[in-house]
Each structure stands twice: as structure tokens, then as C-alpha cells.
């Protein structure tokens, strides 16, 4: 893998200037770009195009591109959250109690609907209080929402791992574009069903076509994996956690703006579908920007290396299966082989299988525990829709009130991730030692080291805060207290980026140690004779295996996200909500509290190993300032 180096003297001379460089590094100076992204003599440059002076800045891959796109997509998505709940209630009420209120209002009155020319001439008003307070309608709406999310989650779970490997070979931009195509189709199908549900087979159940298409394209989980893989390509280990936090901060900033925009648009137009027109337009615009403007972060050399590695792995797997004789296999081996064929879509999760730290050493369970914790947190995401229905049912909140509440929560989440969390990391995080230089692989040019231990601390603190907010929500008796409890969760946004950064660090360290063991085995007793070439070979192999397979890692995490947040989570919380809505509507909060407690138990078993002397010479997982902890 090609590398760009910067002289230590240049680093020393420009140290003060580099502290003032922007984090996202859209600069015409290639050396400045490398400083910003943590590139040095010991750290691979994120992309060959990043430091090429012949390439204009707007054609260089940078985190800024997807951060802006994520902000726009967040506005579009969040603007439809509250109206989507009301639209589901409206559709369910029209089928269960068609005498309560008309589904649509035609302009001019008495006109005949002829889709799509009806857009702008047919409006869908908000559901009446009679529909919102009907338990049967709420149960039907909850089943509809859970069904749609579960379908997309099930299909995404099957496709996410394959799409993740696809991005390692063909690029992040192509995958991101495909997921946006699915999003645009989903928006258009929802509008179509809302306008013509009485003319479609199954009525509003025709909406199930949308998650099928979206899921085949990867869905939200794969889009998130493509985004994080792009960011991992264009950042160093030192600033990756900060960029992930910035991503989530912009995400919640968009989610703070979206509900307000959606509420005002519905209030002005009187049409629930107006926000879905806006969402489809924004998604389509982002799709065009992705296809024609977004620079690819994966170079051709890296893609070719990943393709060759995938080919070798496929050949090895085929050879092993050919060598296996069915008659000689035990019953357990036969069962496992059959299950492997049935649940082939879970194969990407094999990346979480614990590996031995060294010859004769213990297995490293950290990555598996991180994945389980990530799954528990993702399960909570499946409860969000039912929290909105809880507020709609118990407190009678409309889409405008839900939008205001979501905007407040989103604003506080954004402030936490963009201001509070970075300040917490700066003042309470690991401090650089005087012996550290900007060339260290685990520190930023500005002197900020990265510590996996500190990521672990942030995760545990956020989970404890989540337990506090669930306790308050369960004990609440008024809408004000309940809303205040949910606002507490705004300050737990550090869980996601810290888990993802910790997973990348653990995965990279595991891959590097695996490559080193393979090289040591192949070199045998000729280490001294080949010492001059061994270092470059190891460094190259590490780059190929750990630096380029972020798509594989995030593809596996996307499978976990799809499985938990879109398949198991909605099904579980939907069942709890439907079963308890008449007697104890707060049952979903009790279930959420139990899951968060389980996540806290799992993450307490993560142990970050101290770097060995050999690892310290290359790029240690932990900051040197923490070796003595």
C-alpha cells in the first residue's frame, strides 16, 4: 500500500499551525491534509488521493462530504417520524372505524382521485382525537409499524454482510448510492399507498413492498455501515472517535431541525403527506450528489488487494469443504454444517469469533462482547416508534407536539456530541506525555492521544445514565416529568461513536497480531537473515488486512444493527406495547431498562490488553501515557 511521509522537522516547525487546522481537512496543501488526519511516518495515509497535489480539493475523499450528506438525510428522516405515526393511525382508523372521519380531503371538493396527478389536490389531515384514543386503532398501528420495520430488518440482516464486503471491493460510494435508491423508493411507495390504499390489494398492507425494496438495497443499517467505512478510510485511529462523535452530533442536529420543519410544513399545508414529498426530494438530491460529486475513499489498489484476499478466502473455504467427508463427520459437525447453509446470512458475524492473542495464549473476547453490547443498544432503537405512540396514546400528543419534543431532544443530543462530549474528552481524557511526538500512531498532530480505555469509560458512564433516565420515566406521572426523563437520554449519545471506535481499534489490533503471527510462522528460524525485509512486509500485510477491511467490520456491525434495531427490537417492543397498552403502557420502559442493564453487565467484561514491546514499536492500541494503569 502506498504511503506518504512527512519530515519530523516539518512537523516540529509547523506544530503550532497544525493545531489550528480544521478537523475535516479540506485544504489544498497535501501535507496539511496528512497532519489533520494523523498521517505520519508511522501511520498510513488514509487515501492515495488525499495527498495528491494534482487532484483538486473537491475531488479528494474527506469526512466532510458524508457528514454534510448525513445532516441532510437526518433532516429528511426526522421530519417524517411524527407524521408517520399519525399516518399509520389514520390508515388503521380508516379500516377499523371508517365512520369516524374521512381518510382524504379532495380539492376541489368532489373531485375524483387520479394518482399521481392528485398530488397537491388531495390532502390527508391529521387523525382525530377519537382515533388516537382508540386502543384497537393504536394496536393496529403498532402492528403495522413493527411489521414494516421487522421486514426491512430481516432482509437487511441477510444482505448487510454481503453489501459490506461489496464496499471493500467496489467502493463505499456505490454502496451509499444504492441505499439511497432504496430510501427514495420507500418514500414514493408510502405516498402512493396513502393516496390509493382503498384501491390496492391488502389496503394499507401494501406498504410492506417498501421495506422489501429498501431491505434488498441494504437499508439504514447498510447505509450507516457505508458511511462509517468511508469515515474510517479518511481518518486515523487518533481522531476517528472524534469524527464518529461529530457524525452523530450532526445526525442529531438534523433530527432537531427536521421535526420543526415537518411540523411547520404540515401546519401550513394541512397535509400529512407534505413532509414525505420533502423527504423524497432531499433523498433524491443526496443521491445525485453521491453519484456525481462524492469522491471515492477506496483506491483501486486497495480494492484490488481486497478482491484478491476475498478470492483466496473463498478458495480456501472451498478446499476445506472438499476435504470434509460427510460420512466421517460427527453428528455435531453435520448439524453445524447444515445450520451454516441455512443461516448463511450470519456468516459476516464470524468476524466476532474470539481469536487467540498468541501461540498458546487465551482467546480475546473483547470484539464479541463489544458486538453484544452494540446489539443491546441497537435493540433500544427498536422501541423509539412505540415511545412516540406512548406519548400519542397517553398524553394525546399530535405530530406538532411530538415534533417539538423531538427537536428539543435532538438539539440537546447535538450539543452533547459537538460541545459537551469533546470538552469532556479534552479535559478528562488521556493527556499526552512530553515524550510523545506527532509522529506517534496513536496521537493527533495537535498532541491529543487516543485511548481505548477512555472509550470504554465513556460507554459505561452513558449506560449508567440511561438506567437513570429509564428509572425516571417509569416513575413519572405527568407528561412534563416523562419528557424530562427522555431528555436525560440526550446526554448518552457517546455510546454509539465510542463503541464503534473501540470496535475498530480492537479489530485492527486483532488483525495485526494475526498477521504478525503468520509472518513469524512463515519466517521460521530465518528471522535474522530476513530482518531487513521483514518490517516492510509486516507493515504492508497489516495495512492490507486491518486498514482496508473496515467494510467487512462495519458490514458485520450492520448485520447486528439490522438484526436488533429493525428485526428483534421492533418485534419485541411491539409485542410488549400491544400486550401492556391497556393495563400498563410503561411496560416498554421496564423492558428497555432491563436491556440497558444487560448491556452494562456485558461491557464490564471487556479488558483492554497493554501493548507488547513489539506492538509499541509500531502503532499501539493504547496511549503510552496509560501503560502503567
Long-range contacts (C-beta under 8 A, 24 or more apart in sequence): 1-44, 1-301, 1-302, 1-305, 1-540, 1-543, 1-544, 1-547, 1-548, 2-45, 2-48, 2-301, 3-44, 3-45, 4-30, 4-34, 4-39, 4-45, 4-51, 5-40, 5-41, 6-31, 6-34, 6-35, 6-39, 6-40, 6-41, 8-41, 8-437, 8-439, 11-35, 11-40, 11-437, 11-438, 11-439, 11-445, 15-438, 15-445, 18-438, 18-445, 18-446, 19-445, 19-446, 19-447, 21-445, 23-63, 23-239, 23-242, 23-243, 23-246, 24-62, 24-63, 24-64, 24-67, 25-62, 25-64, 26-57, 26-58, 26-60, 26-62, 26-64, 27-57, 28-53, 28-57, 33-60, 35-438, 35-445, 36-445, 37-234, 37-235, 37-236, 37-239, 38-235, 38-236, 38-237, 38-238, 38-239, 38-441, 38-443, 38-444, 38-445, 39-236, 40-438, 40-439, 40-440, 40-441, 40-445, 41-439, 42-439, 42-440, 42-441, 42-618, 42-619, 43-236, 43-237, 43-439, 43-441, 43-619, 44-543, 44-547, 46-233, 46-234, 46-235, 46-236, 46-297, 47-233, 47-234, 47-297, 47-298, 47-299, 48-299, 48-301, 49-295, 49-299, 50-234, 58-293, 58-295, 59-295, 60-295, 61-230, 61-233, 61-234, 61-295, 61-296, 61-297, 62-234, 62-295, 63-230, 63-231, 63-234, 63-235, 63-243, 63-246, 63-247, 65-230, 65-293, 65-294, 65-295, 66-176, 66-227, 66-230, 66-231, 66-247, 66-294, 67-246, 67-247, 67-250, 69-286, 69-289, 69-290, 69-294, 70-227, 70-247, 70-250, 70-251, 70-254, 71-250, 71-251, 71-253, 71-254, 72-254, 72-282, 72-285, 72-286, 73-183, 73-254, 73-282, 73-283, 73-286, 74-250, 74-251, 74-252, 74-253, 74-254, 74-255, 74-258, 75-254, 75-255, 75-257, 75-258, 75-261, 75-282, 76-258, 76-278, 76-279, 76-282, 76-283, 76-286, 77-254, 77-255, 77-258, 77-279, 78-254, 78-255, 78-256, 78-257, 78-258, 78-259, 78-262, 78-406, 78-410, 79-258, 79-259, 79-261, 79-262, 79-265, 79-275, 79-278, 79-279, 80-258, 80-262, 80-275, 80-276, 80-279, 81-258, 81-259, 81-262, 81-388, 81-402, 81-406, 82-259, 82-262, 82-263, 82-388, 82-399, 82-400, 82-402, 82-403, 82-406, 83-262, 83-266, 83-272, 83-275, 83-276, 83-399, 84-145, 84-190, 85-141, 85-145, 85-385, 85-388, 85-389, 85-392, 85-399, 85-402, 86-126, 86-127, 86-272, 86-392, 86-398, 86-399, 87-124, 87-190, 87-194, 87-272, 87-273, 88-141, 88-144, 88-145, 89-127, 89-131, 89-132, 89-137, 89-138, 89-141, 89-392, 90-124, 90-126, 90-127, 90-131, 90-272, 91-141, 91-144, 91-194, 91-197, 91-203, 91-204, 92-137, 92-140, 92-141, 92-144, 92-204, 93-127, 93-131, 93-134, 93-137, 94-197, 94-204, 95-140, 95-203, 95-204, 96-134, 96-136, 96-137, 96-140, 97-130, 97-131, 97-134, 97-137, 100-128, 100-130, 100-131, 101-127, 101-128, 101-130, 101-131, 103-197, 103-198, 104-195, 113-195, 113-196, 115-192, 115-195, 115-196, 116-192, 116-195, 118-195, 119-191, 119-195, 119-277, 122-195, 123-269, 123-270, 123-271, 123-272, 123-273, 124-194, 124-195, 124-271, 124-272, 124-273, 125-270, 125-271, 125-272, 126-266, 126-272, 126-398, 126-399, 129-396, 132-392, 132-393, 132-396, 133-393, 133-396, 135-393, 135-581, 135-582, 138-389, 138-392, 138-393, 138-581, 139-578, 139-581, 141-389, 142-385, 142-386, 142-389, 142-574, 142-577, 142-578, 142-581, 143-574, 143-578, 144-204, 144-205, 144-207, 145-385, 145-386, 145-389, 145-570, 145-574, 146-385, 146-570, 146-571, 146-573, 146-574, 146-575, 147-208, 148-207, 148-208, 148-210, 148-211, 149-211, 149-382, 149-385, 149-566, 149-567, 149-569, 149-570, 150-566, 150-567, 150-570, 150-571, 151-208, 151-211, 151-212, 151-215, 152-211, 152-212, 152-214, 152-215, 152-219, 152-220, 152-562, 152-566, 153-215, 153-219, 153-221, 153-562, 153-563, 153-565, 153-566, 153-567, 153-568, 153-569, 153-570, 154-215, 154-566, 154-567, 155-211, 155-212, 155-215, 155-216, 155-219, 156-214, 156-215, 156-218, 156-219, 156-220, 156-221, 156-222, 156-558, 156-562, 156-566, 156-567, 157-345, 157-346, 157-559, 157-562, 157-563, 157-566, 157-567, 158-215, 158-345, 159-215, 159-216, 159-217, 159-218, 159-219, 159-222, 159-345, 160-218, 160-219, 160-221, 160-222, 160-225, 160-348, 160-555, 160-558, 160-559, 160-561, 160-562, 161-345, 161-346, 161-347, 161-348, 161-349, 161-555, 161-556, 161-558, 161-559, 162-345, 162-348, 162-555, 163-218, 163-222, 163-225, 163-226, 163-555, 163-558, 164-222, 164-225, 164-229, 164-348, 164-551, 164-552, 164-553, 164-554, 164-555, 164-556, 164-558, 164-559, 165-310, 165-348, 165-551, 165-552, 165-555, 166-551, 167-225, 167-226, 167-229, 167-298, 167-551, 167-555, 168-229, 168-298, 168-303, 168-306, 168-310, 168-548, 168-549, 168-550, 168-551, 168-552, 169-303, 169-306, 169-307, 169-310, 170-303, 171-296, 171-297, 171-298, 171-303, 172-226, 172-227, 172-229, 172-230, 172-233, 172-296, 172-297, 172-298, 172-551, 173-230, 173-290, 173-291, 173-294, 173-295, 173-296, 173-297, 175-218, 175-222, 175-226, 176-223, 176-226, 176-227, 176-230, 176-290, 176-294, 177-287, 177-290, 177-291, 178-217, 178-218, 179-217, 179-218, 179-219, 179-220, 179-222, 179-223, 179-226, 180-223, 180-283, 180-286, 180-287, 180-290, 181-217, 181-287, 182-213, 182-214, 182-215, 182-216, 182-217, 182-218, 182-219, 183-214, 183-223, 183-283, 184-280, 184-283, 184-284, 184-287, 185-210, 185-213, 185-214, 185-217, 186-210, 186-211, 186-213, 186-214, 187-276, 187-279, 187-280, 187-283, 188-280, 189-213, 190-276, 191-273, 191-276, 191-277, 191-280, 194-272, 194-273, 194-276, 195-273, 218-558, 219-562, 219-566, 220-566, 221-558, 221-559, 221-561, 221-562, 221-565, 221-566, 222-555, 222-558, 222-562, 224-554, 224-558, 224-561, 225-551, 225-554, 225-555, 225-557, 225-558, 225-561, 226-551, 226-554, 228-500, 228-550, 228-554, 228-557, 229-297, 229-550, 229-551, 229-554, 230-297, 232-504, 232-550, 232-554, 233-297, 233-298, 233-550, 234-297, 236-441, 236-444, 237-441, 237-442, 237-450, 237-504, 237-505, 237-508, 237-619, 238-441, 238-442, 238-443, 238-444, 238-448, 238-449, 238-450, 239-444, 239-448, 239-450, 240-450, 240-501, 240-504, 241-425, 241-450, 241-455, 241-497, 241-498, 241-501, 242-422, 242-425, 244-496, 244-497, 244-498, 244-500, 244-501, 245-417, 245-418, 245-421, 245-422, 245-493, 245-494, 245-497, 246-417, 246-418, 247-497, 248-413, 248-417, 248-493, 248-496, 248-497, 249-413, 249-414, 249-416, 249-417, 249-418, 249-493, 250-414, 250-418, 252-410, 252-411, 252-413, 252-414, 252-417, 252-493, 253-410, 253-411, 253-414, 253-418, 254-410, 255-406, 255-410, 255-413, 256-406, 256-407, 256-408, 256-409, 256-410, 256-411, 256-413, 256-414, 257-407, 257-410, 258-406, 258-407, 258-410, 259-402, 259-403, 259-404, 259-405, 259-406, 259-407, 259-410, 260-403, 260-404, 260-407, 262-399, 262-403, 263-399, 263-400, 263-403, 263-404, 266-399, 266-400, 267-400, 272-399, 298-548, 302-548, 305-544, 305-548, 306-544, 306-548, 306-549, 306-551, 309-544, 309-545, 309-549, 345-559, 346-559, 348-552, 348-555, 348-556, 348-559, 349-556, 349-559, 349-560, 351-507, 351-552, 351-553, 351-556, 352-556, 355-510, 355-514, 357-513, 357-609, 358-513, 358-517, 359-517, 364-506, 364-510, 364-609, 365-605, 366-506, 366-606, 366-607, 366-608, 367-503, 367-506, 367-507, 367-510, 369-602, 369-603, 369-605, 369-606, 370-499, 370-502, 370-503, 370-506, 370-603, 370-606, 371-503, 371-556, 371-557, 371-560, 372-599, 372-602, 373-459, 373-499, 373-599, 373-602, 373-603, 374-499, 374-500, 374-503, 374-557, 374-560, 374-561, 375-560, 375-563, 375-564, 376-564, 376-595, 376-596, 376-598, 376-599, 376-602, 377-495, 377-496, 377-499, 377-599, 378-560, 378-561, 378-563, 378-564, 378-565, 378-569, 379-564, 379-565, 379-568, 379-569, 379-572, 379-595, 380-466, 380-569, 380-592, 380-595, 380-596, 381-564, 381-565, 381-569, 382-564, 382-565, 382-566, 382-568, 382-569, 382-570, 382-571, 382-572, 382-573, 383-569, 383-573, 383-588, 383-591, 383-592, 385-570, 386-573, 386-574, 386-576, 386-577, 386-588, 387-486, 387-588, 389-577, 390-577, 390-585, 390-586, 390-588, 391-479, 391-482, 393-581, 393-585, 394-479, 394-585, 395-479, 395-482, 397-479, 405-483, 405-486, 408-487, 409-486, 409-487, 409-489, 409-490, 412-487, 412-490, 412-491, 413-490, 413-491, 413-493, 416-490, 416-491, 416-493, 416-494, 417-493, 417-494, 417-497, 420-491, 421-458, 421-493, 421-494, 424-458, 425-454, 425-458, 429-454, 430-454, 430-623, 430-625, 430-626, 431-625, 432-623, 432-625, 433-624, 433-625, 435-624, 436-624, 436-625, 440-624, 441-618, 441-619, 441-620, 442-619, 442-620, 442-621, 442-622, 442-623, 442-624, 443-623, 449-623, 449-624, 449-625, 450-501, 450-505, 450-623, 451-622, 451-623, 451-625, 451-626, 452-502, 452-505, 452-506, 452-608, 452-621, 452-622, 453-608, 453-622, 453-626, 453-629, 455-498, 455-499, 455-501, 455-502, 455-505, 456-498, 456-502, 456-603, 456-606, 456-608, 458-494, 458-495, 458-498, 459-494, 459-495, 459-498, 459-499, 459-502, 459-603, 460-600, 460-603, 460-604, 461-494, 462-491, 462-492, 462-493, 462-494, 462-495, 462-498, 463-492, 463-495, 463-596, 463-599, 463-600, 463-603, 464-600, 465-489, 465-491, 465-492, 466-492, 466-495, 466-596, 467-593, 467-596, 467-597, 467-600, 470-589, 470-590, 470-592, 470-593, 470-596, 471-593, 473-586, 473-589, 474-586, 474-589, 474-590, 474-593, 500-554, 500-557, 502-606, 503-553, 503-557, 504-550, 504-553, 505-621, 506-621, 507-546, 507-553, 508-546, 508-547, 508-621, 509-615, 509-621, 511-542, 511-545, 511-546, 511-549, 512-542, 512-545, 512-546, 512-615, 512-618, 512-619, 513-615, 514-545, 515-541, 515-542, 515-545, 515-546, 516-542, 516-614, 539-618, 542-618
